[in-house]
């Protein structure tokens, strides 16, 4: 059984519709897919319909942006109740902040580049969570850069003079909110220093103490040493280990099924969750 537990659609910053992500997953030979868009569950319905059509199991999830001492931490949540009031309110605050942050970045960029907010909106699906990848897509379309990676390296990275922060909850708070919603929390790409600053293991220990259940150890942005460290840390904290592609369609080079999760771990996730169930054909 091939299981990929971290993918994105155009409901956040992927390039494909939720239904198309599921279709791509089926075409890639996956048996189980998790849709984990940033700070939104708006893609669940479309993905669910497509999963039944393609005969693939769907794990409904999310990726929540959190922050500790200025360092961004992404938290994957699986099978949570999307109507849980505490989590719902926090996600709405995150989405609103992401949009105003994107507007600030574009305002700064527009002082030096031929780019405006309307250019960015051309790359945002209705209701999607707006993020830097949408700005990157606009920069590519305007031929200011040649690729999304080039956009981040040149203009959108955390150290850029055009950078602006957005609101994000503390990771321990995010873990607790997911738990209250019946979801299962897993830290995404915890050791991927090439993406930006990372937190030390003490923060991961605090998240585990708050109820986090796993670490996404097998990820395209982790080196062999980072995989070994993550495996050892997870074992010491009693956490399970997942593997995922972090697929974004053509906005990243990550391919579906590049990294996969053991079926035993999927069963652990199902056993821990009390929000919604895995949708099986």
C-alpha positions in Angstrom: 0.0 0.0 0.0 1.4 3.4 -1.1 0.4 6.3 1.2 1.3 10.0 0.7 0.2 12.2 3.6 1.2 15.7 2.6 -0.2 17.4 -0.6 -1.5 20.8 -1.6 -4.2 21.9 -4.1 -5.1 25.3 -5.5 -7.3 25.7 -2.3 -4.0 27.0 -0.9 -0.7 27.1 -2.9 -0.8 24.1 -5.2 -1.3 24.4 -8.9 -4.0 21.7 -9.3 -7.6 21.6 -8.2 -8.4 19.2 -5.3 -10.0 16.8 -7.7 -7.0 17.0 -10.0 -4.6 16.3 -7.1 -6.5 13.1 -6.4 -6.5 12.1 -10.0 -2.8 12.7 -10.2 -2.3 10.6 -7.1 -4.3 7.7 -8.6 -2.2 8.0 -11.8 1.0 7.9 -9.7 -0.1 4.5 -8.2 -1.0 5.8 -4.7 -3.6 3.9 -2.6 -4.0 6.6 0.0 -3.7 10.4 -0.2 -3.9 13.2 2.3 -5.0 16.6 1.2 -3.3 19.1 3.5 -3.8 22.6 2.2 -2.5 25.6 4.2 -5.0 26.8 6.9 -8.1 25.6 5.0 -10.3 22.6 4.5 -12.1 24.1 1.5 -10.7 21.5 -0.8 -12.1 18.5 1.1 -15.4 18.2 -0.8 -13.9 18.2 -4.3 -11.2 15.8 -3.2 -13.7 13.4 -1.6 -15.8 13.2 -4.8 -12.7 12.5 -6.9 -11.4 9.9 -4.5 -14.6 7.9 -4.9 -14.4 8.2 -8.7 -10.7 7.1 -8.8 -11.0 4.4 -6.1 -8.4 5.9 -3.8 -8.7 6.4 0.0 -8.6 10.0 1.2 -7.3 11.3 4.5 -8.8 14.8 5.0 -6.2 17.1 6.6 -4.7 20.5 6.8 -1.3 22.2 7.3 -1.4 24.9 10.0 1.2 27.7 10.1 2.6 28.3 13.5 5.5 30.2 14.9 7.9 30.0 17.8 10.3 32.9 18.6 10.1 34.1 15.0 10.7 30.6 13.5 8.0 29.2 11.2 6.7 25.8 12.1 4.2 23.9 9.9 1.9 21.4 11.6 0.0 18.8 9.7 -3.4 17.8 11.1 -5.3 14.7 10.1 -9.0 13.8 10.4 -10.0 16.8 12.5 -13.5 18.1 12.8 -13.5 21.1 10.4 -16.3 22.8 12.4 -14.6 22.7 15.8 -15.0 26.4 16.9 -11.6 26.9 18.5 -9.7 25.7 15.5 -12.0 27.3 13.0 -11.5 30.8 14.6 -7.8 30.4 14.7 -7.6 29.3 11.0 -9.7 32.3 10.0 -7.3 34.6 11.8 -4.4 32.9 10.0 -6.0 33.2 6.6 -6.9 36.9 7.0 -3.3 37.6 8.2 -1.8 35.7 5.2 -3.8 37.9 2.8 -2.9 41.2 4.4 0.7 40.0 4.6 0.7 39.1 0.9 -0.7 42.6 0.1 2.2 44.2 2.1 4.8 42.1 0.2 3.3 43.1 -3.2 3.2 46.8 -2.1 6.9 46.6 -1.3 7.7 44.8 -4.5 5.7 47.2 -6.6 8.1 50.0 -5.6 10.9 48.3 -7.6 9.1 45.9 -10.0 6.2 46.1 -12.5 3.9 44.1 -10.3 0.6 44.9 -8.6 -2.1 43.1 -6.5 -4.3 42.4 -9.6 -1.4 40.5 -11.1 -1.3 38.2 -8.1 -5.0 37.7 -7.9 -4.9 36.2 -11.4 -3.2 33.2 -9.9 -5.5 32.7 -6.9 -8.5 30.5 -7.1 -11.7 31.8 -5.4 -11.6 31.1 -1.7 -8.0 30.0 -1.7 -5.6 30.8 1.1 -3.3 33.4 -0.4 0.5 32.9 0.1 3.9 33.7 -1.3 3.7 31.0 -4.0 0.9 33.0 -5.6 3.2 36.1 -5.7 5.9 33.9 -7.1 3.6 32.7 -9.9 2.8 36.3 -10.8 6.5 37.1 -10.9 7.0 34.2 -13.3 4.1 35.2 -15.5 5.4 38.8 -15.7 8.8 37.3 -16.8 10.5 39.0 -13.8 11.9 35.6 -12.8 12.2 32.3 -14.6 10.8 30.0 -11.9 9.0 29.9 -8.5 12.3 28.8 -6.9 14.0 31.9 -8.5 11.2 34.1 -7.1 11.9 32.9 -3.6 15.7 33.1 -4.0 15.5 36.6 -5.4 12.5 38.3 -3.8 10.4 36.2 -1.4 12.7 34.5 1.0 12.6 35.2 4.7 15.7 37.4 4.5 14.5 39.5 1.6 13.9 43.3 2.1 10.4 42.6 0.7 9.6 40.1 3.4 6.6 40.6 5.7 5.4 38.4 8.6 1.9 37.1 9.2 0.1 36.0 12.3 0.6 32.4 13.3 -0.2 30.7 16.6 2.3 29.1 19.0 2.9 25.5 17.9 1.9 24.1 21.3 -1.4 26.0 21.1 -1.9 24.7 17.5 -1.3 21.1 18.7 -3.9 21.5 21.4 -6.4 23.1 19.1 -6.1 20.1 16.7 -6.5 17.7 19.6 -9.6 19.5 20.8 -11.0 19.1 17.2 -10.4 15.4 17.3 -7.4 15.6 14.9 -3.9 14.1 14.9 -0.9 16.4 14.9 2.3 15.7 13.0 5.1 18.2 12.6 5.9 18.8 8.9 9.5 18.8 7.6 10.9 19.6 11.1 14.6 19.5 10.1 14.6 21.1 6.7 17.1 23.9 7.4 17.5 24.6 3.7 14.0 26.1 3.8 14.9 28.5 6.5 15.6 28.6 10.3 14.4 25.6 12.3 13.6 25.1 16.0 15.7 23.0 18.3 14.6 19.7 19.7 13.3 21.2 22.9 10.4 22.8 21.0 9.5 19.5 19.4 9.6 17.9 22.9 7.1 20.6 24.1 4.8 19.9 21.1 5.0 16.2 21.9 4.1 16.8 25.5 1.1 18.8 24.3 -0.2 15.8 22.3 1.6 15.9 19.0 1.7 12.3 17.7 4.3 12.2 14.9 7.1 13.7 12.9 7.3 13.9 9.1 10.8 12.5 8.9 10.8 11.2 5.3 10.5 14.4 3.3 12.3 15.6 0.1 14.0 18.4 2.0 15.6 16.2 4.6 19.1 14.9 4.2 20.2 11.4 5.2 21.6 12.7 8.5 18.3 14.6 9.2 16.3 11.5 8.5 18.4 9.6 11.0 18.2 12.3 13.6 14.4 12.5 13.2 14.0 8.8 13.4 16.0 8.7 16.7 14.2 11.7 18.1 10.8 10.3 17.3 11.7 7.0 19.0 12.9 8.8 22.1 9.6 10.8 22.3 7.3 7.9 21.5 6.2 9.5 18.2 5.4 7.8 15.0 7.2 8.7 11.7 5.6 9.6 8.4 6.8 10.1 4.9 5.3 12.4 2.3 5.9 14.2 -0.9 4.7 17.8 0.0 3.3 17.9 -3.5 2.3 21.3 -5.0 1.7 20.4 -8.6 4.0 22.3 -11.0 4.8 24.9 -8.3 7.5 22.6 -6.9 9.6 19.8 -8.2 8.3 17.3 -5.5 6.6 14.3 -7.1 3.7 12.4 -5.6 4.8 9.3 -3.8 8.5 10.4 -3.6 8.2 9.6 0.1 5.5 7.4 1.6 4.1 6.4 5.0 3.9 2.9 6.5 0.3 1.5 6.6 0.8 0.7 10.3 1.2 4.5 10.9 -1.9 5.3 9.0 -3.8 2.9 11.3 -2.3 4.7 14.3 -3.6 8.0 12.9 -7.1 6.5 12.5 -7.1 5.0 16.0 -6.2 8.4 17.5 -8.6 10.6 15.5 -12.1 11.3 16.5 -13.0 14.1 14.1 -13.8 12.5 10.8 -12.9 9.2 9.2 -10.7 8.2 6.3 -12.9 8.1 3.2 -12.4 4.7 1.5 -13.8 3.7 -1.9 
